[in-house]
Amino acid sequence: MKIGLVGEASNDTQSIKNLLLKKYTDTSYEFVFMLQRINGSSLDSQKTKRLLRIEFELQKPNFVIFIRDLDSTLPNKSKLDDRKIYFNNSNNIVIKEVSIYYIFTKLKH
């Protein structure tokens, strides 16, 4: 099974891959990084959406995990709404049944 990973920072994407590899050690799972050279808010651009469509068709993952963070100490409703819009737009590109989104939030200690 091929799993696509899209994130706004390479460290975030690699961290999710490392966590998944602890659970899914079977060699039948392949993790592929998508849109590697695009960071942060650049993921929201129209150009990136076109690139996502192309890369999805080339990589042909079984599903895609979108990894974003809220960029603030506490979850902000408008920031969360922005991330939901991003996910819905991206989800429409990679077919609704095959994507998952994950939002990082920083916890205040």
BALUM-962580 format. One record per atom (N, C-alpha, C): z, y, x; atom name. Coordinates in steps of 0.2 Angstrom, whole numbers, plus 5000, padded with zeros to 4 digits. Example, Ala and Ser with C-alpha at 12.3 -4.5 7.8 and 13.67 -1.06 7.14 Angstrom:
BEGIN
{c3:5039 c2:4972 c1:5066 site:N}
{c3:5039 c2:4978 c1:5062 site:CA}
{c3:5039 c2:4984 c1:5066 site:C}
{c3:5035 c2:4989 c1:5064 site:N}
{c3:5036 c2:4995 c1:5068 site:CA}
{c3:5039 c2:5000 c1:5064 site:C}
This chain:
BEGIN
{c3:5000 c2:4994 c1:5004 site:N}
{c3:5000 c2:5000 c1:5000 site:CA}
{c3:5000 c2:5006 c1:5004 site:C}
{c3:4996 c2:5011 c1:5003 site:N}
{c3:4995 c2:5017 c1:5007 site:CA}
{c3:4999 c2:5023 c1:5003 site:C}
{c3:5003 c2:5026 c1:5007 site:N}
{c3:5007 c2:5031 c1:5004 site:CA}
{c3:5006 c2:5038 c1:5007 site:C}
{c3:5003 c2:5043 c1:5004 site:N}
{c3:5002 c2:5049 c1:5006 site:CA}
{c3:5008 c2:5054 c1:5006 site:C}
{c3:5009 c2:5057 c1:5012 site:N}
{c3:5014 c2:5062 c1:5012 site:CA}
{c3:5012 c2:5069 c1:5013 site:C}
{c3:5014 c2:5074 c1:5009 site:N}
{c3:5012 c2:5081 c1:5010 site:CA}
{c3:5018 c2:5085 c1:5010 site:C}
{c3:5019 c2:5089 c1:5015 site:N}
{c3:5025 c2:5093 c1:5016 site:CA}
{c3:5023 c2:5099 c1:5019 site:C}
{c3:5028 c2:5104 c1:5018 site:N}
{c3:5027 c2:5111 c1:5021 site:CA}
{c3:5029 c2:5111 c1:5028 site:C}
{c3:5032 c2:5106 c1:5031 site:N}
{c3:5035 c2:5106 c1:5038 site:CA}
{c3:5034 c2:5099 c1:5041 site:C}
{c3:5031 c2:5098 c1:5046 site:N}
{c3:5031 c2:5092 c1:5049 site:CA}
{c3:5037 c2:5088 c1:5050 site:C}
{c3:5043 c2:5092 c1:5052 site:N}
{c3:5049 c2:5088 c1:5052 site:CA}
{c3:5051 c2:5085 c1:5046 site:C}
{c3:5050 c2:5089 c1:5040 site:N}
{c3:5052 c2:5087 c1:5034 site:CA}
{c3:5048 c2:5080 c1:5032 site:C}
{c3:5042 c2:5081 c1:5033 site:N}
{c3:5038 c2:5075 c1:5031 site:CA}
{c3:5039 c2:5069 c1:5035 site:C}
{c3:5041 c2:5070 c1:5042 site:N}
{c3:5043 c2:5064 c1:5046 site:CA}
{c3:5049 c2:5062 c1:5044 site:C}
{c3:5054 c2:5066 c1:5042 site:N}
{c3:5060 c2:5063 c1:5040 site:CA}
{c3:5060 c2:5059 c1:5034 site:C}
{c3:5056 c2:5061 c1:5029 site:N}
{c3:5055 c2:5057 c1:5023 site:CA}
{c3:5052 c2:5050 c1:5025 site:C}
{c3:5047 c2:5050 c1:5030 site:N}
{c3:5044 c2:5044 c1:5032 site:CA}
{c3:5049 c2:5040 c1:5035 site:C}
{c3:5053 c2:5042 c1:5039 site:N}
{c3:5058 c2:5038 c1:5043 site:CA}
{c3:5063 c2:5035 c1:5038 site:C}
{c3:5065 c2:5039 c1:5033 site:N}
{c3:5070 c2:5037 c1:5028 site:CA}
{c3:5066 c2:5031 c1:5024 site:C}
{c3:5060 c2:5032 c1:5022 site:N}
{c3:5056 c2:5027 c1:5018 site:CA}
{c3:5055 c2:5020 c1:5022 site:C}
{c3:5054 c2:5021 c1:5029 site:N}
{c3:5053 c2:5015 c1:5033 site:CA}
{c3:5060 c2:5011 c1:5034 site:C}
{c3:5066 c2:5014 c1:5033 site:N}
{c3:5072 c2:5010 c1:5033 site:CA}
{c3:5072 c2:5005 c1:5027 site:C}
{c3:5069 c2:5007 c1:5021 site:N}
{c3:5069 c2:5003 c1:5015 site:CA}
{c3:5063 c2:4999 c1:5015 site:C}
{c3:5057 c2:5001 c1:5017 site:N}
{c3:5051 c2:4998 c1:5016 site:CA}
{c3:5048 c2:4996 c1:5023 site:C}
{c3:5051 c2:4991 c1:5026 site:N}
{c3:5049 c2:4989 c1:5033 site:CA}
{c3:5043 c2:4984 c1:5033 site:C}
{c3:5041 c2:4982 c1:5027 site:N}
{c3:5036 c2:4977 c1:5027 site:CA}
{c3:5029 c2:4981 c1:5029 site:C}
{c3:5026 c2:4977 c1:5033 site:N}
{c3:5019 c2:4980 c1:5036 site:CA}
{c3:5014 c2:4982 c1:5031 site:C}
{c3:5015 c2:4980 c1:5025 site:N}
{c3:5010 c2:4981 c1:5020 site:CA}
{c3:5010 c2:4988 c1:5017 site:C}
{c3:5016 c2:4992 c1:5020 site:N}
{c3:5016 c2:4999 c1:5018 site:CA}
{c3:5014 c2:5003 c1:5024 site:C}
{c3:5009 c2:5008 c1:5022 site:N}
{c3:5006 c2:5012 c1:5027 site:CA}
{c3:5007 c2:5020 c1:5025 site:C}
{c3:5011 c2:5023 c1:5029 site:N}
{c3:5012 c2:5030 c1:5027 site:CA}
{c3:5007 c2:5035 c1:5031 site:C}
{c3:5004 c2:5039 c1:5027 site:N}
{c3:4999 c2:5044 c1:5030 site:CA}
{c3:5001 c2:5051 c1:5029 site:C}
{c3:5000 c2:5055 c1:5034 site:N}
{c3:5002 c2:5062 c1:5033 site:CA}
{c3:4995 c2:5065 c1:5031 site:C}
{c3:4996 c2:5069 c1:5026 site:N}
{c3:4990 c2:5073 c1:5023 site:CA}
{c3:4991 c2:5081 c1:5024 site:C}
{c3:4986 c2:5084 c1:5025 site:N}
{c3:4987 c2:5092 c1:5026 site:CA}
{c3:4991 c2:5093 c1:5031 site:C}
{c3:4991 c2:5090 c1:5037 site:N}
{c3:4996 c2:5091 c1:5042 site:CA}
{c3:4996 c2:5098 c1:5045 site:C}
{c3:4990 c2:5101 c1:5046 site:N}
{c3:4990 c2:5108 c1:5049 site:CA}
{c3:4991 c2:5113 c1:5044 site:C}
{c3:4993 c2:5112 c1:5038 site:N}
{c3:4995 c2:5117 c1:5033 site:CA}
{c3:5002 c2:5117 c1:5032 site:C}
{c3:5005 c2:5123 c1:5033 site:N}
{c3:5013 c2:5124 c1:5033 site:CA}
{c3:5015 c2:5129 c1:5028 site:C}
{c3:5021 c2:5128 c1:5025 site:N}
{c3:5024 c2:5133 c1:5021 site:CA}
{c3:5021 c2:5135 c1:5015 site:C}
{c3:5021 c2:5141 c1:5014 site:N}
{c3:5017 c2:5144 c1:5007 site:CA}
{c3:5010 c2:5143 c1:5007 site:C}
{c3:5007 c2:5141 c1:5013 site:N}
{c3:5000 c2:5140 c1:5013 site:CA}
{c3:4998 c2:5134 c1:5009 site:C}
{c3:5003 c2:5130 c1:5007 site:N}
{c3:5001 c2:5124 c1:5003 site:CA}
{c3:4999 c2:5127 c1:4996 site:C}
{c3:5001 c2:5133 c1:4994 site:N}
{c3:5000 c2:5135 c1:4987 site:CA}
{c3:4993 c2:5138 c1:4986 site:C}
{c3:4989 c2:5139 c1:4992 site:N}
{c3:4983 c2:5142 c1:4991 site:CA}
{c3:4977 c2:5138 c1:4988 site:C}
{c3:4972 c2:5141 c1:4985 site:N}
{c3:4967 c2:5138 c1:4982 site:CA}
{c3:4963 c2:5134 c1:4987 site:C}
{c3:4962 c2:5136 c1:4993 site:N}
{c3:4958 c2:5133 c1:4998 site:CA}
{c3:4962 c2:5126 c1:5000 site:C}
{c3:4969 c2:5126 c1:5000 site:N}
{c3:4972 c2:5120 c1:5002 site:CA}
{c3:4971 c2:5115 c1:4996 site:C}
{c3:4971 c2:5117 c1:4990 site:N}
{c3:4970 c2:5113 c1:4984 site:CA}
{c3:4963 c2:5109 c1:4985 site:C}
{c3:4958 c2:5113 c1:4987 site:N}
{c3:4952 c2:5110 c1:4989 site:CA}
{c3:4952 c2:5105 c1:4994 site:C}
{c3:4956 c2:5106 c1:5000 site:N}
{c3:4957 c2:5102 c1:5005 site:CA}
{c3:4961 c2:5096 c1:5003 site:C}
{c3:4966 c2:5097 c1:4999 site:N}
{c3:4969 c2:5091 c1:4996 site:CA}
{c3:4965 c2:5086 c1:4993 site:C}
{c3:4961 c2:5089 c1:4989 site:N}
{c3:4956 c2:5084 c1:4985 site:CA}
{c3:4952 c2:5080 c1:4990 site:C}
{c3:4949 c2:5084 c1:4995 site:N}
{c3:4945 c2:5080 c1:5000 site:CA}
{c3:4949 c2:5075 c1:5003 site:C}
{c3:4954 c2:5077 c1:5006 site:N}
{c3:4958 c2:5072 c1:5010 site:CA}
{c3:4961 c2:5066 c1:5006 site:C}
{c3:4962 c2:5067 c1:4999 site:N}
{c3:4964 c2:5062 c1:4995 site:CA}
{c3:4959 c2:5057 c1:4994 site:C}
{c3:4953 c2:5060 c1:4993 site:N}
{c3:4947 c2:5055 c1:4992 site:CA}
{c3:4945 c2:5051 c1:4999 site:C}
{c3:4946 c2:5054 c1:5005 site:N}
{c3:4945 c2:5051 c1:5011 site:CA}
{c3:4951 c2:5046 c1:5013 site:C}
{c3:4957 c2:5048 c1:5012 site:N}
{c3:4963 c2:5043 c1:5013 site:CA}
{c3:4964 c2:5038 c1:5008 site:C}
{c3:4962 c2:5039 c1:5002 site:N}
{c3:4963 c2:5035 c1:4996 site:CA}
{c3:4970 c2:5031 c1:4996 site:C}
{c3:4975 c2:5036 c1:4996 site:N}
{c3:4982 c2:5033 c1:4995 site:CA}
{c3:4983 c2:5030 c1:4988 site:C}
{c3:4988 c2:5025 c1:4988 site:N}
{c3:4990 c2:5023 c1:4981 site:CA}
{c3:4994 c2:5028 c1:4977 site:C}
{c3:4998 c2:5032 c1:4981 site:N}
{c3:5001 c2:5037 c1:4978 site:CA}
{c3:5003 c2:5042 c1:4983 site:C}
{c3:5005 c2:5048 c1:4981 site:N}
{c3:5007 c2:5054 c1:4986 site:CA}
{c3:5014 c2:5056 c1:4984 site:C}
{c3:5017 c2:5058 c1:4990 site:N}
{c3:5024 c2:5061 c1:4989 site:CA}
{c3:5023 c2:5068 c1:4992 site:C}
{c3:5025 c2:5073 c1:4987 site:N}
{c3:5025 c2:5080 c1:4989 site:CA}
{c3:5032 c2:5082 c1:4991 site:C}
{c3:5033 c2:5085 c1:4997 site:N}
{c3:5039 c2:5087 c1:4999 site:CA}
{c3:5039 c2:5095 c1:5000 site:C}
{c3:5043 c2:5098 c1:4997 site:N}
{c3:5044 c2:5105 c1:4997 site:CA}
{c3:5052 c2:5107 c1:4997 site:C}
{c3:5053 c2:5113 c1:5000 site:N}
{c3:5060 c2:5115 c1:4999 site:CA}
{c3:5061 c2:5121 c1:4996 site:C}
{c3:5067 c2:5123 c1:4994 site:N}
{c3:5068 c2:5129 c1:4990 site:CA}
{c3:5069 c2:5136 c1:4994 site:C}
{c3:5069 c2:5135 c1:5001 site:N}
{c3:5070 c2:5141 c1:5005 site:CA}
{c3:5076 c2:5145 c1:5003 site:C}
{c3:5081 c2:5143 c1:5001 site:N}
{c3:5087 c2:5147 c1:4999 site:CA}
{c3:5093 c2:5143 c1:5000 site:C}
{c3:5099 c2:5146 c1:5000 site:N}
{c3:5105 c2:5142 c1:5001 site:CA}
{c3:5107 c2:5139 c1:4994 site:C}
{c3:5106 c2:5142 c1:4989 site:N}
{c3:5107 c2:5139 c1:4982 site:CA}
{c3:5101 c2:5139 c1:4978 site:C}
{c3:5100 c2:5134 c1:4974 site:N}
{c3:5093 c2:5133 c1:4970 site:CA}
{c3:5093 c2:5140 c1:4966 site:C}
{c3:5087 c2:5142 c1:4966 site:N}
{c3:5085 c2:5148 c1:4962 site:CA}
{c3:5080 c2:5146 c1:4957 site:C}
{c3:5082 c2:5148 c1:4951 site:N}
{c3:5077 c2:5146 c1:4945 site:CA}
{c3:5070 c2:5147 c1:4946 site:C}
{c3:5068 c2:5154 c1:4948 site:N}
{c3:5061 c2:5155 c1:4949 site:CA}
{c3:5058 c2:5151 c1:4954 site:C}
{c3:5062 c2:5150 c1:4960 site:N}
{c3:5059 c2:5146 c1:4965 site:CA}
{c3:5058 c2:5139 c1:4963 site:C}
{c3:5063 c2:5136 c1:4959 site:N}
{c3:5062 c2:5130 c1:4957 site:CA}
{c3:5056 c2:5129 c1:4952 site:C}
{c3:5055 c2:5134 c1:4948 site:N}
{c3:5049 c2:5135 c1:4943 site:CA}
{c3:5043 c2:5135 c1:4947 site:C}
{c3:5043 c2:5139 c1:4953 site:N}
{c3:5037 c2:5139 c1:4957 site:CA}
{c3:5035 c2:5132 c1:4960 site:C}
{c3:5040 c2:5129 c1:4962 site:N}
{c3:5039 c2:5122 c1:4965 site:CA}
{c3:5036 c2:5117 c1:4960 site:C}
{c3:5039 c2:5118 c1:4953 site:N}
{c3:5036 c2:5114 c1:4948 site:CA}
{c3:5029 c2:5115 c1:4947 site:C}
{c3:5027 c2:5122 c1:4947 site:N}
{c3:5020 c2:5123 c1:4946 site:CA}
{c3:5016 c2:5121 c1:4951 site:C}
{c3:5018 c2:5121 c1:4958 site:N}
{c3:5015 c2:5118 c1:4963 site:CA}
{c3:5014 c2:5111 c1:4962 site:C}
{c3:5019 c2:5107 c1:4960 site:N}
{c3:5018 c2:5100 c1:4959 site:CA}
{c3:5013 c2:5099 c1:4954 site:C}
{c3:5014 c2:5102 c1:4948 site:N}
{c3:5009 c2:5101 c1:4943 site:CA}
{c3:5002 c2:5102 c1:4945 site:C}
{c3:5001 c2:5107 c1:4948 site:N}
{c3:4994 c2:5109 c1:4951 site:CA}
{c3:4991 c2:5103 c1:4956 site:C}
{c3:4996 c2:5102 c1:4960 site:N}
{c3:4994 c2:5096 c1:4965 site:CA}
{c3:4993 c2:5090 c1:4962 site:C}
{c3:4997 c2:5088 c1:4957 site:N}
{c3:4997 c2:5082 c1:4954 site:CA}
{c3:4991 c2:5081 c1:4950 site:C}
{c3:4988 c2:5086 c1:4947 site:N}
{c3:4982 c2:5086 c1:4944 site:CA}
{c3:4976 c2:5084 c1:4949 site:C}
{c3:4977 c2:5086 c1:4955 site:N}
{c3:4972 c2:5085 c1:4960 site:CA}
{c3:4971 c2:5078 c1:4962 site:C}
{c3:4977 c2:5075 c1:4963 site:N}
{c3:4978 c2:5068 c1:4965 site:CA}
{c3:4979 c2:5063 c1:4960 site:C}
{c3:4978 c2:5064 c1:4954 site:N}
{c3:4978 c2:5060 c1:4948 site:CA}
{c3:4985 c2:5059 c1:4946 site:C}
{c3:4987 c2:5060 c1:4940 site:N}
{c3:4994 c2:5061 c1:4937 site:CA}
{c3:4998 c2:5055 c1:4939 site:C}
{c3:4995 c2:5049 c1:4938 site:N}
{c3:4999 c2:5043 c1:4939 site:CA}
{c3:5001 c2:5041 c1:4946 site:C}
{c3:4999 c2:5045 c1:4951 site:N}
{c3:5000 c2:5042 c1:4958 site:CA}
{c3:5004 c2:5047 c1:4962 site:C}
{c3:5008 c2:5052 c1:4959 site:N}
{c3:5011 c2:5057 c1:4964 site:CA}
{c3:5019 c2:5058 c1:4962 site:C}
{c3:5022 c2:5059 c1:4967 site:N}
{c3:5030 c2:5060 c1:4966 site:CA}
{c3:5031 c2:5067 c1:4970 site:C}
{c3:5036 c2:5071 c1:4967 site:N}
{c3:5038 c2:5076 c1:4971 site:CA}
{c3:5045 c2:5076 c1:4973 site:C}
{c3:5047 c2:5079 c1:4979 site:N}
{c3:5054 c2:5079 c1:4981 site:CA}
{c3:5055 c2:5086 c1:4984 site:C}
{c3:5060 c2:5089 c1:4981 site:N}
{c3:5062 c2:5096 c1:4983 site:CA}
{c3:5068 c2:5096 c1:4987 site:C}
{c3:5068 c2:5098 c1:4993 site:N}
{c3:5074 c2:5099 c1:4998 site:CA}
{c3:5078 c2:5105 c1:4996 site:C}
{c3:5084 c2:5104 c1:4995 site:N}
{c3:5088 c2:5110 c1:4994 site:CA}
{c3:5094 c2:5110 c1:4999 site:C}
{c3:5096 c2:5116 c1:5002 site:N}
{c3:5101 c2:5116 c1:5007 site:CA}
{c3:5108 c2:5117 c1:5003 site:C}
{c3:5112 c2:5113 c1:5005 site:N}
{c3:5119 c2:5113 c1:5002 site:CA}
{c3:5124 c2:5117 c1:5006 site:C}
{c3:5127 c2:5121 c1:5003 site:N}
{c3:5132 c2:5126 c1:5006 site:CA}
{c3:5138 c2:5122 c1:5008 site:C}
{c3:5141 c2:5122 c1:5014 site:N}
{c3:5147 c2:5118 c1:5016 site:CA}
{c3:5153 c2:5122 c1:5016 site:C}
